[in-house]
Amino acid sequence: MDRVTLPIPETLLTSRLVLRRLRYEDAEEIFYTYASKPEATRFVSWPTHQSIGDTRTFLTDAVRGWKAGINFSFSIRMKGNGRMIGSYGIVNSGGNIQVGYVLGPLHWGQGFATEVCLMVNRLLKTLPGIYRVGSFVDAENVASAHVLLKSGMVEEARLHQWFRFVNQGNRVKDCILFRLPP
């Protein structure tokens, strides 16, 4: 695999939000905002955090991934008060980019996910070496599918029994694959 270095800034801005590179100091906010909440983690690929220790382990991996240029994880914060509302991740596999996000339940339905996805998609389209940007969702996650469509992605495929969601009893689920057109 060719190594593609992405010039991802440590801070990104939208009209209402600040995305900031995750730091070790974010552990408690991550845990209490979304990582320990089953309703927020139902559709993610990682297990719901049972302790701050789980969150610290995740942050160790996130910091290491950023340094390696393969995983760019951001906190999503309100511009006015700096309050964390979720996180956004960009995984780089040699120019094949996978993106994902999670918001705390208190911040659902307010357009924050769409705002972040639109901004990051615009950024990713400008970076050299990227040949694909994609994401996938559990077919039952209608809200996230809607966000990805509103942010400019297109449905590429419906995949039967494609992914095991650990927070849904490790059941294999149908998924929808999305991609960002050039």
C-alpha positions as CSV (number, residue, x, y, z in Angstrom):
1,M,0.0,0.0,0.0
2,D,1.4,3.4,-0.9
3,R,1.6,5.8,1.9
4,V,-0.5,8.9,1.4
5,T,0.2,11.7,3.8
6,L,-2.8,13.9,4.4
7,P,-2.3,17.6,5.4
8,I,-5.3,17.5,7.9
9,P,-5.3,20.6,10.1
10,E,-5.7,20.0,13.9
11,T,-8.6,22.5,14.0
12,L,-11.5,22.9,11.6
13,L,-14.4,25.4,11.8
14,T,-18.0,25.5,10.7
15,S,-20.4,28.3,11.4
16,R,-21.5,26.8,14.7
17,L,-18.8,24.3,15.6
18,V,-15.1,23.7,16.2
19,L,-13.5,20.4,15.3
20,R,-10.3,19.9,17.3
21,R,-7.8,17.1,17.3
22,L,-8.6,14.7,20.1
23,R,-6.4,14.9,23.2
24,Y,-5.8,12.8,26.3
25,E,-7.5,15.6,28.3
26,D,-10.8,14.9,26.4
27,A,-11.4,11.5,28.1
28,E,-14.1,12.5,30.6
29,E,-16.0,14.6,28.1
30,I,-15.9,11.8,25.6
31,F,-17.1,9.2,28.1
32,Y,-20.0,11.3,29.5
33,T,-21.1,13.0,26.2
34,Y,-21.4,9.8,24.1
35,A,-19.0,6.9,24.6
36,S,-20.8,5.5,27.6
37,K,-24.3,6.0,26.2
38,P,-25.9,2.9,24.6
39,E,-28.3,5.0,22.6
40,A,-25.4,6.9,21.1
41,T,-23.2,3.9,20.5
42,R,-25.8,1.5,19.1
43,F,-24.7,1.9,15.5
44,V,-20.9,2.4,15.9
45,S,-18.2,-0.2,15.2
46,W,-16.7,0.0,18.7
47,P,-18.0,-1.2,22.1
48,T,-19.8,1.2,24.4
49,H,-17.3,2.3,27.0
50,Q,-17.8,0.9,30.4
51,S,-15.2,3.0,32.2
52,I,-13.0,6.1,31.7
53,G,-10.2,3.5,31.2
54,D,-11.9,2.4,28.0
55,T,-11.9,6.0,26.8
56,R,-8.3,6.5,27.7
57,T,-7.3,3.4,25.7
58,F,-9.2,4.7,22.7
59,L,-7.4,8.1,23.1
60,T,-4.0,6.4,23.2
61,D,-4.9,4.7,19.9
62,A,-6.3,8.0,18.4
63,V,-3.1,10.0,19.3
64,R,-0.9,7.2,17.9
65,G,-3.1,7.0,14.7
66,W,-2.8,10.8,14.1
67,K,1.0,10.7,14.4
68,A,1.1,7.7,11.9
69,G,-1.2,9.6,9.5
70,I,-3.8,6.9,9.4
71,N,-6.5,8.1,11.8
72,F,-7.5,11.7,12.3
73,S,-10.0,11.9,15.2
74,F,-11.6,15.2,16.2
75,S,-13.8,16.4,19.0
76,I,-16.9,18.3,17.9
77,R,-17.4,21.3,20.1
78,M,-19.9,24.2,20.2
79,K,-18.2,27.4,19.0
80,G,-19.6,29.6,21.8
81,N,-19.0,27.7,24.9
82,G,-16.5,24.9,23.8
83,R,-18.8,22.2,25.0
84,M,-18.1,18.8,23.4
85,I,-21.1,17.3,21.6
86,G,-19.5,14.4,19.7
87,S,-16.6,13.3,17.6
88,Y,-15.6,12.8,13.9
89,G,-13.0,10.5,12.5
90,I,-11.2,10.2,9.2
91,V,-9.4,6.9,8.6
92,N,-6.7,7.0,5.8
93,S,-5.8,3.7,4.1
94,G,-3.4,4.9,1.4
95,G,-5.8,7.5,0.0
96,N,-8.9,5.4,0.5
97,I,-10.7,7.4,3.2
98,Q,-13.4,6.1,5.6
99,V,-15.3,8.7,7.7
100,G,-17.6,8.5,10.6
101,Y,-19.1,10.4,13.4
102,V,-21.0,10.1,16.7
103,L,-23.0,12.8,18.6
104,G,-24.3,12.8,22.1
105,P,-28.0,12.2,22.2
106,L,-28.7,15.8,23.6
107,H,-27.4,17.1,20.2
108,W,-29.3,15.0,17.8
109,G,-31.7,16.5,15.3
110,Q,-30.1,20.0,15.2
111,G,-28.2,19.7,12.0
112,F,-24.7,19.4,13.6
113,A,-23.8,16.1,11.9
114,T,-24.7,17.5,8.5
115,E,-22.8,20.7,9.1
116,V,-19.7,18.7,10.1
117,C,-20.0,16.2,7.2
118,L,-20.4,19.0,4.6
119,M,-17.4,20.9,5.8
120,V,-15.1,17.8,6.0
121,N,-16.3,16.5,2.6
122,R,-15.4,19.9,1.1
123,L,-11.9,19.7,2.7
124,L,-11.3,16.1,1.6
125,K,-12.1,16.9,-2.0
126,T,-9.2,19.4,-2.1
127,L,-6.5,17.1,-0.7
128,P,-4.1,15.3,-3.1
129,G,-3.7,11.6,-3.1
130,I,-7.3,10.8,-2.1
131,Y,-9.0,8.5,-4.5
132,R,-12.1,7.5,-2.5
133,V,-14.1,8.9,0.4
134,G,-16.7,6.6,1.9
135,S,-18.8,5.6,4.9
136,F,-21.3,2.9,5.8
137,V,-24.2,2.7,8.1
138,D,-26.5,0.0,9.5
139,A,-29.5,-0.1,7.1
140,E,-31.7,0.6,10.2
141,N,-29.8,3.9,10.9
142,V,-32.0,6.0,8.8
143,A,-31.0,9.3,10.5
144,S,-27.3,8.8,9.6
145,A,-28.1,7.7,6.1
146,H,-30.0,10.9,5.6
147,V,-27.1,13.0,7.0
148,L,-24.7,11.3,4.5
149,L,-27.0,12.0,1.6
150,K,-27.5,15.7,2.7
151,S,-23.7,16.1,2.9
152,G,-23.2,15.2,-0.7
153,M,-22.5,11.4,-0.5
154,V,-24.4,9.0,-2.7
155,E,-25.6,5.5,-2.0
156,E,-23.3,3.1,-3.6
157,A,-24.6,-0.3,-2.5
158,R,-26.8,-2.1,-0.1
159,L,-24.8,-5.0,1.5
160,H,-26.7,-8.0,2.9
161,Q,-25.4,-9.2,6.3
162,W,-22.2,-7.1,5.9
163,F,-21.0,-6.0,9.4
164,R,-21.2,-7.1,13.0
165,F,-22.4,-4.4,15.3
166,V,-20.9,-5.2,18.7
167,N,-23.5,-3.0,20.5
168,Q,-26.4,-4.9,18.9
169,G,-25.5,-8.3,20.3
170,N,-22.8,-8.7,17.7
171,R,-25.4,-9.5,15.1
172,V,-24.5,-9.3,11.5
173,K,-26.5,-6.5,9.9
174,D,-27.4,-5.2,6.5
175,C,-25.5,-2.0,5.7
176,I,-25.6,0.9,3.2
177,L,-22.3,1.9,1.6
178,F,-21.9,5.6,0.7
179,R,-19.2,7.4,-1.3
180,L,-18.4,11.0,-2.0
181,P,-18.5,11.6,-5.8
182,P,-15.4,13.4,-7.3
